[in-house]
């Protein structure tokens, strides 16, 4: 195997280190993005379960609460369903709406 000149090694070694660092950094970014998406999905699922827990007592069953969550349009919140509002990141508005109704407010 032919040996490389010191000048070539002086260029290749830092270049190799740079490429390795970029690969590791890129892998870290991909992992962090995946982790953040997982956390967001879990948070949305927890919020959806919390909403179903609030609705279930007056809906009569879990399946009825889920049907309400997916199909009932809420006029006070733009005519969207709770599921659609959740997809838009408006879980707090849905929870506030349900709390208002539980306190005797009008739908």
GIRAKA-V803835 format. One record per backbone hydrogen bond with DSSP energy under -1.0 kcal/mol. CO is the residue of the C=O (numbers start at 0). NH is the residue of the N-H. Records with the same first field share a line. If there is no record, write none. Layout:
# GIRAKA-V803835
CO->NH + NH
This chain:
# GIRAKA-V803835
4->8
5->9
7->11
8->12
10->14
11->15
12->16
13->17
14->18
15->19
16->20
17->21
18->22
19->23
20->24
21->25
22->26
23->27
24->28
25->29
26->30
27->31
28->32
29->33
30->34
31->35
32->36
33->37
34->38
35->39
36->40
37->41
38->42
39->43
40->44
41->45
42->46
43->47
44->48
45->49
46->50
47->51
48->52
49->53
50->54
51->55
54->58
55->59
60->64
61->65
62->66
63->67
64->68
65->69
66->70
67->71
68->82
73->76 + 78
74->77
79->73
80->84
81->85
82->86
83->87
84->89
85->88
89->93
90->94
91->95
92->96
93->97
94->98
95->99
96->100
97->101
98->102
99->104
100->103
